[in-house]
Amino acid sequence: MPIGRYVELRAGAAAGHPWAASGGDAGRTGRSHARAPLRVPSLQWRLALATTRLVPPAVRADGMLIVAASDGVRAIDARGEQRWFAALGSVRYTPALGPDGESVAIARGRVFVLDARGQARELELPAPAVTAPLLLGSGAIVVAGVDQRAHVLGLDGAYVGGAAVGSARWTLASGDGWIVVAGNGRELILVSPYGDASRRVSLGSGLAVSPLALGGAIWTIAQSGTVSIVEPDGRATSLVELGPHAVGVAPALGRDGGLRVGLRHGELACYDAAGKERWRRGIDGSPSAPLLDADDTAVVISSRGTLYAIARDGTLLWRQRTELSAAGRPVLSADGTLYLVGRGGRLEAWR
């Protein structure tokens, strides 16, 4: 490379995508850098796809939705028109997006990379995958397999490494160079991005939902209802007790340091890093996993189909009735459009 010049190396996850992975980003924080509508949104369009199950879509920088379902992966544009369909079979997790519009999807335990036109190529994996794909900034793909190992692949399919992790359900990036692999057991497994080193962090009990991570700190919610922070050195600090079976959906972590937790009995609560409750807001049913926009506005949809926007201080900004049931986490595009998925293959756009 000539001295005084630089080049951009385009590999791995890209910050330009409004929703680049399951949980929004590699740390599964539930954050978006877009802004939710300030006023009550209206329905823009609705699709009823010929599939039995949808998961929250990934959203590319160009506004294209990458929608995973029980029959494969679709690209749907901002007007609600399908651009392509890849018949991969059942896809259970939101695909992960690369910088040039490619996406990584897990279908029937197999890893596929789809280009911007929907052409798919399969990557060889030692064992079927059981977790959502984790795409790192380096271009490495991390998945855990039925062989109880975490596997690291390149986007080109090259096998980088692997490490024993036990029975796994979730993978995420810790923010300080480690990959976090978690299951229902009483420990977290931290794996290097090359799969050549690992360490274990003991927990008080098994996890109820996916952890999330930022800056090396890992937030967890146990089946007992204990909310904890695991520090980069492995120390775990219990913050608050919510009670057994109180939480059934992943939380989200705001830029203000507050953890938004959806409670099954019909509330969204916010806790700081010391475990102090900042606010609590009741809604008309069990909440979905929360989405946080660039202003830390939380958007959730209740089990009764009501969409809520709650400001960072707990103030209710608006609510809107929808016809959806059993909806997943709302997803936000760069122009402020909210995308919702529900039973029966329904996909809705609100703005």
C-alpha positions as CSV (number, residue, x, y, z in Angstrom):
1,M,0.0,0.0,0.0
2,P,1.5,3.4,-0.9
3,I,2.6,5.5,2.1
4,G,0.1,8.3,2.7
5,R,-2.8,6.4,1.1
6,Y,-5.5,4.3,2.7
7,V,-8.2,1.9,1.5
8,E,-11.5,0.8,3.0
9,L,-11.5,-2.9,3.7
10,R,-15.2,-3.9,3.4
11,A,-15.8,-7.0,5.5
12,G,-18.1,-8.1,8.2
13,A,-21.1,-6.3,9.7
14,A,-21.7,-2.7,8.7
15,A,-22.9,0.2,10.9
16,G,-24.9,1.6,8.0
17,H,-27.6,-1.0,8.2
18,P,-30.5,0.2,10.4
19,W,-31.1,-3.4,11.7
20,A,-28.2,-5.6,10.8
21,A,-28.8,-8.8,12.9
22,S,-31.0,-10.5,15.4
23,G,-31.1,-8.0,18.3
24,G,-30.1,-5.2,16.0
25,D,-26.3,-5.6,16.3
26,A,-23.6,-8.1,17.2
27,G,-24.1,-7.3,20.9
28,R,-27.9,-8.0,20.6
29,T,-28.5,-4.7,22.4
30,G,-31.9,-4.0,20.7
31,R,-30.7,-0.6,19.6
32,S,-31.2,1.2,16.3
33,H,-29.5,4.4,15.1
34,A,-32.8,5.5,13.4
35,R,-35.6,7.4,15.0
36,A,-39.1,6.2,15.6
37,P,-42.2,8.3,14.6
38,L,-42.8,11.1,17.0
39,R,-46.6,10.9,16.5
40,V,-49.1,8.1,16.2
41,P,-48.1,6.2,13.0
42,S,-50.5,5.0,10.3
43,L,-50.5,1.8,8.4
44,Q,-48.5,2.1,5.1
45,W,-49.0,-1.4,3.8
46,R,-49.7,-5.0,4.9
47,L,-48.6,-8.3,3.4
48,A,-49.9,-11.8,4.2
49,L,-47.2,-14.1,2.9
50,A,-47.7,-17.7,2.1
51,T,-45.7,-19.0,5.0
52,T,-46.5,-20.1,8.5
53,R,-43.9,-18.1,10.4
54,L,-42.0,-14.9,10.0
55,V,-39.2,-13.6,12.2
56,P,-38.3,-9.8,12.6
57,P,-36.6,-8.8,9.4
58,A,-33.1,-7.4,8.9
59,V,-33.1,-3.9,7.2
60,R,-30.4,-3.0,4.7
61,A,-29.0,0.5,4.3
62,D,-31.0,0.9,1.1
63,G,-34.3,0.2,2.9
64,M,-34.6,-3.4,1.6
65,L,-36.1,-5.9,4.1
66,I,-34.5,-9.3,4.4
67,V,-37.3,-11.4,5.7
68,A,-36.8,-15.0,7.0
69,A,-39.6,-17.4,7.3
70,S,-40.5,-21.1,7.4
71,D,-39.9,-21.5,3.7
72,G,-36.8,-19.4,3.1
73,V,-35.6,-15.8,2.8
74,R,-37.3,-12.9,0.9
75,A,-36.2,-9.4,-0.1
76,I,-39.1,-7.0,0.2
77,D,-38.7,-3.3,-0.7
78,A,-39.9,-0.2,1.2
79,R,-43.2,-0.3,-0.8
80,G,-44.0,-3.8,0.2
81,E,-43.0,-5.5,-3.1
82,Q,-41.1,-8.7,-3.2
83,R,-37.8,-8.5,-5.1
84,W,-36.5,-12.0,-4.7
85,F,-37.0,-15.3,-2.8
86,A,-34.5,-17.9,-1.8
87,A,-36.2,-21.2,-1.1
88,L,-33.8,-22.4,1.6
89,G,-36.3,-24.1,3.9
90,S,-37.1,-23.1,7.5
91,V,-35.1,-20.1,8.8
92,R,-35.7,-19.5,12.5
93,Y,-33.5,-16.4,13.0
94,T,-33.1,-12.9,11.6
95,P,-30.3,-13.0,9.0
96,A,-27.1,-11.0,9.6
97,L,-26.1,-8.4,7.1
98,G,-22.7,-7.6,5.5
99,P,-21.6,-4.3,4.2
100,D,-22.4,-4.9,0.5
101,G,-25.9,-6.2,1.0
102,E,-25.1,-9.8,1.4
103,S,-26.8,-11.7,4.2
104,V,-26.0,-14.8,6.3
105,A,-28.9,-17.1,7.1
106,I,-29.2,-20.4,9.0
107,A,-31.7,-22.7,7.3
108,R,-32.3,-26.3,8.7
109,G,-29.0,-26.0,10.5
110,R,-27.1,-25.1,7.3
111,V,-25.2,-21.8,6.8
112,F,-26.0,-19.8,3.6
113,V,-24.6,-16.5,2.3
114,L,-27.0,-14.7,0.0
115,D,-25.8,-11.9,-2.3
116,A,-27.7,-8.7,-2.9
117,R,-29.7,-10.5,-5.6
118,G,-30.7,-13.5,-3.5
119,Q,-28.2,-15.9,-5.0
120,A,-27.3,-18.4,-2.2
121,R,-24.1,-20.4,-1.6
122,E,-23.8,-22.8,1.3
123,L,-20.8,-22.8,3.7
124,E,-19.6,-26.1,5.0
125,L,-20.0,-26.6,8.7
126,P,-18.8,-29.6,10.8
127,A,-22.3,-29.9,12.4
128,P,-25.7,-28.4,12.1
129,A,-26.1,-24.9,13.6
130,V,-28.5,-24.2,16.4
131,T,-28.0,-20.5,17.0
132,A,-28.6,-17.2,15.1
133,P,-25.7,-16.2,12.9
134,L,-23.3,-13.8,14.4
135,L,-21.4,-11.7,11.8
136,L,-18.4,-9.8,13.2
137,G,-16.7,-6.7,11.9
138,S,-13.8,-8.9,10.8
139,G,-16.0,-10.8,8.4
140,A,-16.0,-13.9,10.6
141,I,-19.3,-15.8,11.1
142,V,-19.9,-17.5,14.4
143,V,-22.5,-20.2,15.0
144,A,-22.8,-22.9,17.7
145,G,-23.6,-26.4,16.5
146,V,-25.3,-29.5,17.7
147,D,-21.8,-30.9,18.4
148,Q,-21.7,-28.4,21.4
149,R,-18.9,-26.4,19.7
150,A,-18.8,-22.8,18.5
151,H,-17.6,-22.7,14.9
152,V,-15.9,-19.6,13.3
153,L,-16.1,-19.3,9.5
154,G,-15.0,-16.7,7.0
155,L,-17.5,-15.2,4.6
156,D,-15.6,-17.1,1.9
157,G,-16.4,-20.4,3.7
158,A,-12.9,-20.9,5.1
159,Y,-13.0,-22.7,8.5
160,V,-11.2,-20.5,11.1
161,G,-11.6,-22.5,14.3
162,G,-13.8,-23.9,17.0
163,A,-14.2,-24.3,20.7
164,A,-16.2,-26.5,23.1
165,V,-19.2,-24.6,24.5
166,G,-21.7,-27.2,25.6
167,S,-25.4,-26.9,24.7
168,A,-25.9,-23.4,23.2
169,R,-28.8,-21.2,22.4
170,W,-27.3,-17.7,21.9
171,T,-24.2,-16.1,20.5
172,L,-23.2,-12.4,20.7
173,A,-20.1,-10.2,20.7
174,S,-19.0,-9.0,24.1
175,G,-17.5,-5.8,22.8
176,D,-14.0,-6.4,24.2
177,G,-12.8,-9.1,21.8
178,W,-14.7,-12.1,23.1
179,I,-17.6,-14.0,21.7
180,V,-20.2,-14.9,24.3
181,V,-22.0,-18.3,23.9
182,A,-24.8,-19.1,26.3
183,G,-27.4,-21.8,26.8
184,N,-29.8,-22.8,29.6
185,G,-26.9,-23.8,31.8
186,R,-25.3,-21.9,34.7
187,E,-22.4,-20.5,32.8
188,L,-21.3,-18.3,30.0
189,I,-18.6,-19.4,27.6
190,L,-16.3,-16.7,26.2
191,V,-14.6,-17.7,23.0
192,S,-11.9,-15.9,21.0
193,P,-12.9,-14.7,17.5
194,Y,-10.5,-17.4,16.2
195,G,-11.9,-20.2,18.3
196,D,-8.4,-20.9,19.7
197,A,-9.1,-19.8,23.3
198,S,-12.1,-19.9,25.7
199,R,-13.0,-19.3,29.3
200,R,-16.0,-19.9,31.5
201,V,-18.0,-17.6,33.7
202,S,-20.2,-19.2,36.4
203,L,-23.8,-17.9,36.9
204,G,-26.2,-18.4,39.8
205,S,-28.7,-20.1,37.6
206,G,-29.7,-20.8,34.0
207,L,-30.6,-17.9,31.7
208,A,-34.2,-17.1,30.8
209,V,-33.5,-15.0,27.7
210,S,-30.6,-14.0,25.4
211,P,-28.0,-11.9,27.1
212,L,-26.7,-8.7,25.6
213,A,-23.3,-7.0,25.7
214,L,-21.7,-3.6,25.3
215,G,-18.2,-2.5,26.0
216,G,-17.2,-5.9,27.5
217,A,-20.0,-5.9,30.1
218,I,-22.7,-8.6,29.6
219,W,-26.2,-8.2,30.9
220,T,-28.1,-11.4,31.8
221,I,-31.5,-12.3,33.2
222,A,-31.7,-15.7,34.9
223,Q,-34.6,-18.0,35.1
224,S,-35.0,-17.0,38.7
225,G,-35.5,-13.4,37.6
226,T,-32.1,-12.1,38.7
227,V,-30.7,-9.3,36.5
228,S,-26.9,-9.3,36.6
229,I,-23.9,-7.7,34.9
230,V,-20.9,-9.8,34.1
231,E,-17.7,-7.7,33.9
232,P,-14.9,-8.3,31.4
233,D,-12.8,-9.9,34.2
234,G,-15.6,-12.5,34.9
235,R,-17.1,-10.9,38.0
236,A,-20.9,-11.1,38.1
237,T,-22.9,-8.6,40.1
238,S,-26.6,-9.1,40.8
239,L,-28.6,-6.0,40.3
240,V,-32.3,-6.7,40.9
241,E,-34.7,-9.6,41.5
242,L,-37.7,-9.7,39.2
243,G,-39.1,-13.0,40.3
244,P,-39.2,-16.4,38.6
245,H,-40.7,-16.5,35.1
246,A,-41.2,-12.7,35.1
247,V,-39.2,-12.2,31.8
248,G,-39.8,-14.1,28.6
249,V,-38.3,-11.8,26.0
250,A,-34.9,-10.3,25.4
251,P,-34.2,-6.9,27.0
252,A,-32.6,-3.8,25.3
253,L,-29.9,-1.5,26.5
254,G,-30.2,2.2,26.0
255,R,-27.5,4.8,25.3
256,D,-28.4,6.2,28.7
257,G,-27.2,3.0,30.3
258,G,-30.7,1.9,31.2
259,L,-31.8,-1.7,30.6
260,R,-35.4,-1.9,29.3
261,V,-37.0,-5.2,30.5
262,G,-40.4,-6.4,29.3
263,L,-42.3,-8.1,32.1
264,R,-44.8,-10.9,31.3
265,H,-47.6,-9.5,33.4
266,G,-47.8,-6.4,31.2
267,E,-45.1,-3.8,32.0
268,L,-41.9,-2.3,30.6
269,A,-39.4,-1.4,33.3
270,C,-36.0,0.5,33.1
271,Y,-33.1,-0.2,35.4
272,D,-29.7,1.5,35.7
273,A,-26.3,-0.3,36.1
274,A,-26.7,-0.2,39.9
275,G,-30.1,-2.0,39.7
276,K,-32.2,1.1,40.6
277,E,-35.5,1.2,38.9
278,R,-35.8,4.4,36.9
279,W,-39.4,4.0,35.7
280,R,-42.1,1.4,35.0
281,R,-44.9,1.6,32.4
282,G,-47.9,-0.6,32.2
283,I,-49.3,-1.8,28.9
284,D,-52.3,-3.9,27.9
285,G,-50.6,-7.3,27.6
286,S,-47.3,-9.1,27.6
287,P,-44.7,-7.0,25.7
288,S,-42.5,-8.0,22.8
289,A,-38.8,-7.6,23.1
290,P,-38.2,-3.8,23.0
291,L,-36.7,-1.8,20.2
292,L,-34.7,1.3,21.2
293,D,-34.3,4.2,18.7
294,A,-31.5,6.8,18.5
295,D,-33.2,8.8,21.3
296,D,-33.7,5.8,23.5
297,T,-37.5,5.7,22.8
298,A,-38.7,2.2,23.4
299,V,-41.1,0.6,21.0
300,V,-42.9,-2.6,21.9
301,I,-46.0,-4.4,20.8
302,S,-48.2,-6.1,23.3
303,S,-49.7,-9.6,23.1
304,R,-53.0,-7.8,22.3
305,G,-51.6,-6.1,19.3
306,T,-51.1,-2.6,20.7
307,L,-48.0,-0.8,19.6
308,Y,-46.4,1.6,22.1
309,A,-43.7,4.2,22.0
310,I,-42.3,5.1,25.5
311,A,-39.7,7.9,25.9
312,R,-36.4,7.5,27.7
313,D,-38.0,8.9,30.9
314,G,-40.9,6.5,30.8
315,T,-43.4,9.0,29.4
316,L,-45.9,7.4,27.0
317,L,-45.5,9.2,23.6
318,W,-48.2,7.3,21.7
319,R,-49.9,4.0,21.2
320,Q,-51.6,2.5,18.2
321,R,-53.9,-0.5,17.8
322,T,-52.9,-3.1,15.2
323,E,-54.5,-6.4,14.1
324,L,-51.4,-8.4,14.9
325,S,-51.0,-11.1,17.5
326,A,-47.9,-12.8,18.9
327,A,-45.8,-10.2,17.2
328,G,-42.0,-10.2,17.4
329,R,-39.7,-7.3,18.2
330,P,-40.5,-4.2,16.1
331,V,-37.8,-3.2,13.6
332,L,-37.0,0.3,12.5
333,S,-35.7,1.5,9.1
334,A,-33.7,4.6,8.5
335,D,-36.7,6.7,7.3
336,G,-38.6,6.0,10.6
337,T,-40.8,3.2,9.3
338,L,-41.7,0.5,11.8
339,Y,-41.9,-3.1,10.6
340,L,-44.0,-5.6,12.5
341,V,-44.4,-9.4,12.0
342,G,-47.2,-11.5,13.4
343,R,-48.9,-14.9,13.1
344,G,-50.1,-16.2,9.7
345,G,-47.1,-14.7,7.8
346,R,-48.2,-11.1,8.3
347,L,-45.8,-8.2,7.7
348,E,-46.9,-4.6,8.3
349,A,-45.2,-1.2,7.8
350,W,-46.2,1.7,10.0
351,R,-45.1,5.3,9.8
